[in-house]
Amino acid sequence: MAMLCAHEILPAGRWAAETAADHISLDFNERHRRRFRYVALGGTEFLLDLPRATVLQHGDGLQLTDGRIVRVDAADEALTEIRARNTSELVRLAWHIGNRHLPAQLSDDCIFIREDHVITDMLIGLGAQVRPLRAPFTPESGAYAGSAAHDHGAPAHGFVFVDHGH
């Protein structure tokens, strides 16, 4: 019997998740693939075979060649929550994280990174308040991710530059 393949991603919220025949729990690295063989939690074996490397999001469905759908769940990972006294300090900490090209998940009042004791010590030295936790990790896709990520109907993160003619 031929290996089942998944060539299509059904974006989270755009398919009936209750119809999933199986599900798979993946950390961020495991969700960023182009081609990989998986075994879902219910035993379904399949080959993810996409045209380009893509970050699978929590709740996405993988359409199998036999018509079944496997739901993607973002697994909990060891993370560090980073907080600062004020927004200016948080932005400064974000700059240091970005300067090291580390993936980061941003929220209104904190930053999440993967657990890394060296980086955590550096951030504490810069005045950060840190807390370890386990949670799904969904970092920003980056300025150049454009076509590599798939659309979830959410607004893109970024800046709008306005030329004022100066």
C-alpha positions in Angstrom: 0.0 0.0 0.0 1.3 3.5 -0.9 2.2 6.0 1.8 -0.5 8.5 2.4 0.5 12.1 1.6 -0.6 15.5 2.7 -0.1 18.1 -0.1 -2.6 20.7 1.2 -3.0 22.7 4.4 -6.4 23.7 5.5 -5.9 26.8 7.6 -7.2 26.9 11.2 -10.7 28.2 11.4 -11.5 27.5 7.8 -12.4 23.8 8.2 -14.5 21.8 10.6 -11.9 20.7 13.2 -14.4 18.1 14.6 -14.1 16.2 11.3 -10.4 15.4 11.9 -9.7 11.7 11.6 -6.5 12.0 13.7 -4.3 14.7 15.3 -0.6 15.3 15.8 1.1 17.4 18.4 4.2 19.2 17.2 6.7 21.7 18.6 7.7 24.7 16.6 10.6 23.0 14.8 8.4 20.0 14.0 5.8 22.4 12.5 8.2 24.1 10.2 8.7 21.6 7.4 8.4 21.0 3.7 8.7 17.2 3.5 8.6 14.9 6.5 7.1 11.6 7.6 4.8 11.7 10.6 2.8 9.3 12.7 -0.2 11.0 14.2 -1.3 10.2 17.7 -4.0 7.8 16.5 -1.5 5.9 14.4 -2.1 7.5 11.0 1.2 7.4 9.0 1.7 10.0 6.3 4.2 12.0 4.4 3.9 15.8 4.5 4.9 16.9 1.0 4.6 20.6 0.4 6.0 22.8 -2.4 8.0 24.9 0.1 8.8 24.9 3.8 5.8 26.1 5.7 5.1 26.7 9.4 2.0 24.7 10.3 -0.2 26.6 12.8 -2.2 25.3 15.7 -5.5 24.1 14.4 -4.4 23.7 10.8 -5.7 20.6 9.0 -3.6 18.4 6.7 -5.6 17.0 3.9 -4.5 13.4 3.2 -4.7 11.8 -0.3 -7.4 9.5 1.0 -9.6 12.4 1.9 -9.1 12.3 5.7 -7.8 15.3 7.6 -5.2 15.3 10.4 -5.4 18.2 12.8 -2.2 20.0 13.9 -1.8 20.9 17.6 1.0 23.1 18.7 2.8 21.2 21.5 4.0 22.9 24.7 7.6 23.8 24.8 10.1 25.1 27.4 9.9 28.9 27.1 11.0 32.0 28.9 8.6 34.8 29.5 10.4 38.2 29.4 8.9 41.3 31.0 10.3 44.8 31.6 9.4 47.8 33.8 8.0 49.7 30.9 7.5 49.6 27.1 10.8 51.4 26.4 12.7 48.7 28.3 10.8 45.9 26.6 11.6 47.3 23.2 15.3 47.5 24.2 15.2 43.8 25.3 13.5 42.9 22.0 16.3 44.6 20.1 18.9 42.5 22.0 16.9 39.3 21.2 16.6 40.3 17.5 20.2 41.2 17.3 21.0 37.6 18.1 18.5 36.4 15.4 16.4 34.5 17.9 12.8 33.6 17.1 10.5 35.5 19.5 6.8 35.5 20.2 5.5 39.0 20.9 2.6 40.1 23.0 1.4 43.5 24.3 3.5 43.4 27.5 6.0 40.5 27.2 8.2 38.5 24.9 8.5 34.7 24.8 11.6 32.9 23.6 12.7 29.3 23.7 14.5 28.4 27.0 18.1 29.4 26.7 20.1 29.9 29.9 22.8 32.0 28.3 20.3 34.4 26.7 18.2 34.4 29.9 21.2 35.4 32.0 22.0 38.2 29.5 18.4 39.5 29.7 18.5 39.5 33.5 21.7 41.5 33.3 19.8 44.0 31.1 17.1 44.3 33.8 14.5 41.9 32.5 12.1 40.0 34.7 12.0 36.4 33.4 9.8 33.4 34.2 10.1 29.8 32.8 6.9 28.2 31.5 5.6 25.5 29.2 3.4 26.7 26.4 3.0 26.4 22.6 5.6 28.6 20.8 4.4 30.7 17.8 7.2 33.2 17.0 6.9 36.0 14.5 7.5 34.8 11.0 9.9 37.6 10.1 10.0 40.4 7.6 11.0 38.1 4.7 8.7 35.2 5.4 6.0 36.4 3.0 5.4 33.6 0.6 6.8 30.8 2.9 4.0 31.2 5.4 0.4 30.5 4.5 -2.5 33.0 5.0 -4.7 32.7 8.1 -6.7 35.8 7.4 -5.0 37.8 10.1 -3.4 41.1 9.5 0.4 41.0 8.8 2.7 42.4 11.4 5.0 45.2 10.3 5.4 48.9 9.7 3.9 51.2 7.1 6.4 53.7 5.8 5.0 57.0 4.6 7.1 59.3 2.4 6.4 62.8 3.5 8.6 64.2 0.7 11.4 65.6 3.0 
